Every structure is written in structure tokens, then in C-alpha cells.
Amino acid sequence: MRNIMNKTRNLKKRSMSESCLNVLICRNYKGDVDMSEIDHFMPLLMQHEEEGLLCPVMSHGNVHFMWIKHSNLYLVATTNKNSNASLVYAFLYKLVEVFTEYFKELEEESIQDNFVVVYELLDELMDFGFPQTTDSKILQEYITQEGAKLEVAKSKVPTTVTNAVSWRSEGIKYKKNEVFIDVIESINVLVNANGSVMSSDIVGSIKLKTMLSGMPELRLGLNDRVLFGLTGRDKGKTVMMEDVKFHQCVRLSRFESDRTISFIPPDGESELMSYRINTHVKPLIWIESVIEKFSHSRVEIMVKAKGQFKKQSVANNVEVRVPVPSDADSPKFKTSTGNAKYVPEKNLVVWTIKSFPGGKEFLMRAHFGLPSVENEEAESKPPITVKFEIPYFTVSGIQVRYMKIIEKSGYQALPWVRYITQSGDYQLRTNV
């Protein structure tokens, strides 16, 4: 990786000649790409956008631009070598994560107001094109938002940076020792207009909030199918996890040999692991829709939502987002439960149901007027999307079987486990 730069341009739609680009922050790590090359980025971006060929990697001569957009910022890495693209993008997204932890909201203003801290972070996050310390908790020990403290902090590097356990400080003490474990699964579903599930999978993560004294050793047991197969205890429901990714604290060699998740945890909040389960998932909230468009007159929408999960479970804060024509007006709604509202700036009807019990079925009807002069431009047909959260429930059936906490002082600690299922990319296409 050669250069990391943060960019911004106005968010209004403008022609290429009107577009503007301000380089807010730049850091040239290796010096082998001319800093003026970034001037070619925005024209390239606009050209690709107009041609409908927008892609995450663009080239000008022998220089390649790898970029992501966050809010009103572009974060761009430039290289003239065959760099590891996955590493570059992982680093760019890590930048967003670290800056957000520092500034709460990552915007153009937060960069401009914190130039000194941003430069300090860029120097610590990477050295000569190689990622270094990227854990925001460790960075916050010696890079603070108070400029006066930056000079003082330089004189003493925190012990966590040089420890064998670089993610945890020594001497941590709590009056009450506890571990909170959140198992969170997001369901991605795509249903076509005929009602067939085209694709589905589950993306999960296990998050910890650790409040433990000393330097404890934790061992986490899951109903992992591979583990049960190794031990010959293939009884009960097991889960086959794919694309498993661990926090750096987990001893990978131990996991590879006997599937034990053994680690010394970071203090406070952290993501212990993430995984994917590539399996057929029945949509937990099934949507049936009838959308009738009467030319030059009106559009009638009927949406039926059914909870296809256990009756003892309840989905909270359900949002069904139904697209409507951009020229629709005079909305009227009728719902069997919840509230519906028109969001004209997004051309959506948002139907909100605070509490949706499993097995229940609800109905929403909407009526819109259409102008007498029809818009000749062909509009796209965005899908219906659904957002929800179901506590105390996981689709995959993953379970935390045990959490052992071992610390030399021998104190007792309480582990608390919570399961949550939520919508990910949850789309249902319509005929209209």
C-alpha cells in the first residue's frame, strides 16, 4: 500500500465540469506514487459513473486507485504495484472504524477539526505501507483528542504495545467480575417476484463485553458440528460454520487442533468472532404484495406481512419499506396494526410495527394519486425491504454450551448470554 488519502466532494448531482474535490488529508507512506496523481481520481470516478461502469478499482496509467465512500468522504489508496487488494480494503474500512470511534461521526468537519489527531493515527496505523496497530482501544491509550496530551504521550509508549498480550493492559480490577456474550445473526434473503427464494444465508458474530480483573483465560464452547464430530458426540442440533474470523486474542493453533476457542479477552467491548452459514433460510417475515397502477389516475397497494417464526418469539421494531412511483401524491393508508407513513424524498411507504408476534398476519393498504400527465421515463423497480430484530432467538440454532473463566486468583465470574436475530440484506421483489 502506498498512499492513503481522504477526499470529499459536494453531494449534489453535478456535471463533470462542476464537480469538485478537496484533498483533506494525505499521507505518502512509500513515496513511489506522485502526490499529484490524486487529481485524476474524481474525473475517472465521474466518467465511470456516467458510463455505468463504476468499480472499486480504477487505473490511470500505471497508478491504481482503490477507494471506498463513507458519508461525504472518499478514502482512497493509490499504488503502482500489484498490491494485495483485500488488505487495502480491510485497512480502509478499519480507518473508518477507528476514526468513528474517535470522532463519533466521520464527516468532512470531523477531519478538519482534528487534523493533528488524524495525522497521529495515520502514522500509528501504518508504517511504510504495512499495517501496524489498528486496535482503537490500544490507540486511545496514547493518542488522545486533546492536542496538549499528544506531546506528553509520545514520551511513554503504553505497555500493551510491547506486551505479549498487546490487546489487554495489566492490573485491571473490577469489584464484580462479569462477561456479557451477544450472539447476533443477520439474515440475508432475496425473494423474486414469483415468491421463490433466490438466495439466502446467515452472517453471525459473537460480541463480548468483558469486565474481568487480572489476566483471565477464557474458553468458549459452541455446538460446532466439527467439534462434535471429533469427539464422537454428534447428538442434538449442531451448526456448520464457514468463513470463521477471530479476534487476534484467540489461539488459532488450539482451535485448529481441537476446535477449542481459547483466549485472553480484551477489556470492555470487542468482537470475538464472525462467521457465515450458507444454508437455505425460510424468510422469517413473509411479504405478499399486490400493487396496481392505474395510468393517469392512481396506484393501489396491498401488503400482507406474516411472521414465519415460533409463536413464543416476537419481532421488534419491524419496518416494511414499500417503493412507490416518484410522481405519486395524496397518500391514504389503512393498517390492521402499526403505522404507515409516506417518505416522499425516498419514494417509499414505511409501515412500522412495534411488536410482531410469530404466526401473526397483518395487512396494510395504501392509496396514491397519480398526475394526469404520465412521466415518460421508465422507472426502476426497487424491491420491498424489511427490517426487524428478534431477541432470544437464532435461526441457525447456534448455542453457547459453556464459558470457562480461569484466573490465578481464583475469583468467581458470571457469564451472561443473549441471542439476537436481525434482518440483513432482506429484499422481496415485486411485479410492478
Beta strands, then each sheet from edge to edge (+ up, - down):
strand 1: 3-8
strand 2: 22-28
strand 3: 57-60
strand 4: 63-70
strand 5: 73-79
strand 6: 126-127
strand 7: 130-131
strand 8: 178-191
strand 9: 197-211
strand 10: 217-222
strand 11: 242-246
strand 12: 261-263
strand 13: 268-277
strand 14: 285-294
strand 15: 298-307
strand 16: 314-323
strand 17: 329-335
strand 18: 339-343
strand 19: 348-357
strand 20: 361-369
strand 21: 384-391
strand 22: 400-406
strand 23: 414-428
sheet 1: 2+ 1- 5+ 4- 3+
sheet 2: 6+ 7-
sheet 3: 11+ 13- 9+ 8- 23- 21+ 16- 19+ 18-
sheet 4: 12+ 10- 22+
sheet 5: 14+ 15- 20+ 17-
end
